[in-house]
Amino acid sequence: ASRLTVQADVGDYLNSGRSAELMRIRSPEPLLWRGGTLDHFDGFKWSSTVEPGEDDGEEISADVPVRKVEQRVEILEAETSLLFGGYQVSSVSVRDAQERSDGSWTTVQPLSEGSSYRVLSRVPQPTTEQLRSAGIAYPAVVGEKFLQLPEDRPGILRQTAQKIETDYNPQTPYDTARAIERYLISDGGFTYNLNADYNRADKAIEEFLDGNKEGFCTQFATTMALLLRELGLPSRVAYGATRGREEGPDEYVITGYNVHTWVEVYFPGYGWIPFEPTI
């Protein structure tokens, strides 16, 4: 069985393990099925520093309209301590489950094939006006943790961040986030390629931004999160899966091919909002 953890190498699933059926999810609508987040980048890879009782900033504020969605998740060829569901999960049916400071949920005992649970999600529906008005009054703990960047990061990151500021002239942090997303999805000449070869992890960012410009979700999400931090926006990488294969009405099968990463950006007064920069 595949071990699903936030530290998992997504590339392994997308290549060698893409046909494995990991989960079956029944939901009235397809969502990004979020498992957890990664917040610290050491120049090579992301890791999670989530600890019990930490303050990672407000998840979804009471001012943000939400849509409630109930899902039933069945574990197939997988083992995991993460509880997957649409963001933000507000309750789960697993008795010993614990909510963590990044809004993710974990179990004490890993779940394996045949396990199932129910999830109630409050999917945020902020308006563009709300997010554009959020400002930059970031809580100290949020700025300290989610603006972290390695000192020896490649210069192409700063150059690309400056190019985006010049070309798009964003007026608010929200405009900046959308500009980065647009640059990666359509304007920057990037190509989605599952077979992109990044044997030199220390050169992956340079190659992606200034070389072959090819990659899969790991490169797109990593680059967006780092560009956001370069421009002063707290960000983190979310780990989970895309909607999956529709098996029947309101039923989705998640395979290794669907394992995915995307980005969440913090907006003061509104909380963490997902962005999807992968083509």
N, C-alpha and C positions, 0 to 999 in steps of 0.2 A: 504494500500500500504506500502511496505517496505521503510524505510528511509535509503538511502545510504549516509553515511558520513565516513570520514576517522577514526572517533572515534568509528564506529560501532563494536560490538563484532562479529567477524567473526564466532566464534563458534555457535552463535545463528542461523545464516543463514545455516550453515552446518548441524545443527541438526533439529530444529523445522521448519525452513523456507526453507528447501532445494528444495522443489518442486515449489516454487513461481517463475513465469516467470517475470524477472526484465527488460530485454532489448532484443531487436532484433538488430543485427548488420550485415550490409551488407558490405563485405570487400573482396577484391581479394585474401586475405590470412588471416589465423587465427593468432592472436597476443595475447599477454597479454594486456587486456584492462585496462589501468591505470587511476585511478581517482585522487589520491593525495599521499602524503607521511607523515610519522611520524618520528620525529627526536629526541624526548626527552623521555628517559626511567627513571622512578622514582623508579624502583625496583619491581613494580607490573605490570605496563602497559605503553604503548607508548602513546604519545600525539603529536600534531602538534603545533609548535611554529611559523609557517609561518606567516609573517606580510607583508603588502604592502611595496614595495620598499627595502626589505632586499636584502643582497648579500649572496646567498647560493652557490656561486661558479658557474663556467660556466656549462651550461647544456650539450650541445654537441658542441665541438669546430669545427671550419671550417676545421680543418685537418682530421676530421673523415668522411669517406665516409658514405653517407646515402642512403636509399632506400625510395622513396616517395610512400606512400600508402594512398588512399582516402577511407574513411568509411562513412556510413550513419547509425546513431544510432536512434532507436525508443524506447522511454520509454514505458514499459508495466506496470506491477503491482509494480510501484515504484514511489518515489518522491525523488528528489535530486537536489542539487545546484552544484554538480560536473559534469563536462563534461568528459565522458570517451572516451578513444581512445588509439591507439598504441603510445608508447613513441618514439619520443618526438612530442607532438602535436604542430604544427607550426601555424595553423589557424583554426578557427571554424566559423560556419555560424550564431551563436547566437549574436544578435546585442549588448547586454549589457554585454557580457562575458568579464572577466578580467583574464589576465595571471598572475600567482603568481610566487614568487621567486623560487619555486621548479619545475617550468615548468608545473604545473597543471593549469587548467582553471576552473573558477566558474562563476555562474550566480547570478545576484541580486535577481531575482525571481526564486524560485524552479521550476523545470520542473516536470510535472506529466504525467500520462497515456495519450497517444496520441501525446505528444510532440516528435519532431524529429529534428535532426540537422546533418550537415555534418562536418567532421573533416579531415584535411590534416595532416598526420604525416610524420616526417622525422626519419625513424627507423635507429639507428646508426649501422654501419657495421665496427667497428674498427678491425684492424688486431691484432693478438696475439703479433706480433713484436712491434706494437705501444704501446700496454698496458704494455708489459714487460719493455719497455724503459721509462715509464712515470716518474719514480723516486718518491721522497717524498717531493718535494718542495711545500707543501700545503699552500694555502693562509691562512693568520692568521684567517680570519673569518670562514673558513671551518674547520680548526683544532679546533677552540674554540667550535663550535656548534656541530660538527658531530663526535667528539671523547669523548663527555660527557658520563660519567658512574656514577652510584650511588656509594657513598663511601662505603656503607655497603653491597655491592654485595657479593654473595657467593664465597667462595674460589675455588669451583670446576670450575668456569669460568677461572681463572688464570691457574689452573692445566691443564685444557683441552687445553688452548691456548699453553701452554708450550709443552704438548704432541704432538700437531700438528706440532709445530716447530721442535721438535726432530725427529718425525717419517718421516716427508716429506722433511725437510730441504729446505724450499722455498728460492729462491735466490732474488726474487723481490716481491713487493706488489701484483702484479697480480698472481704470483705463490702461495702466501699465500691465496688469495681469492679462488683460484681453489682448494687448499688443504682443506680448511674449507668446501667448497661445497662437495668435494668428501667424506670427513669424515662423513658428515651428510647424504649424499645420499646412500653411499655403504659400507664404511669401519668401521663405528662406532657401527654397530649393532642396528640402530634405526628402528622403525616400524611406518608406517602411520596408525593412528587409530582415526577415527572420534569420538569415544566414550571415548577417554582419559579424565579422570576426574581430573581436577586441581582445586579442591575446595579451597585449600590453595594457593592463588596467590603468597604469599611470599615464598613458597617452590617450585614453578613450575619449576624454572631453575634447582635446585638440583635434583628434581625427573626426569626431562627429561634427564639430562646429566649423572646422577649417580644412577638413580633408575630404573624405568620401561622402560625408553627410548622409550616411545610411545607418539605420538602427531599428530597434524595436522599442517597446514601451519603456524599458529600463533607461535607454539613452534619452528618450524624449522627456520623461518625467524628471530624471536627474538634472537635465539641462535646464528645464523650466524652473525647478525649485532653486537651483543655484543662481540663475539670472535674477529671480525674484529677490533673493537675499542680497545680491550685488546692488540691487536698486532699493534696498531698505525695507522690503516687504517680508514679514515673517511667513515662512512656508514649511511644509513637510510633505513627505511622499506617502501616499496611501497604498496599501497592499491588499489585493483581493482578486476579483475575477470580473470579467465582462458578463453580459447577460446569459451567454451560453446558447445551446442549441434548443430551439423550441420543439418539444416532443409532442405536445398536445396543447389544448386550451389552458393557458396560465401555468404551463409546466416547462421548466428549463433544465437541461442537463449540462453541467459544467464539466468540461474536460481540461486536460493540461493545456490545451491550446488557448483556453480562456483565462488562464492565470495572468494577472495584469497589475500594473502600477499606474497611478495617476498622481495628481497634486492637490493639496488643500492649502488655501491662503487665509490668513487671519485678518478679519475686519473688525476694528474696535466697535463694540456695541452690538455686533451682530454674530460674531463667532467665526468658526472655521467653515469655509465654503469650498466645495470641490471644483476643480478645473480639469479638463481632459485635453492634454496637448498632443496626444498621439494621433497621427494621421489616420 
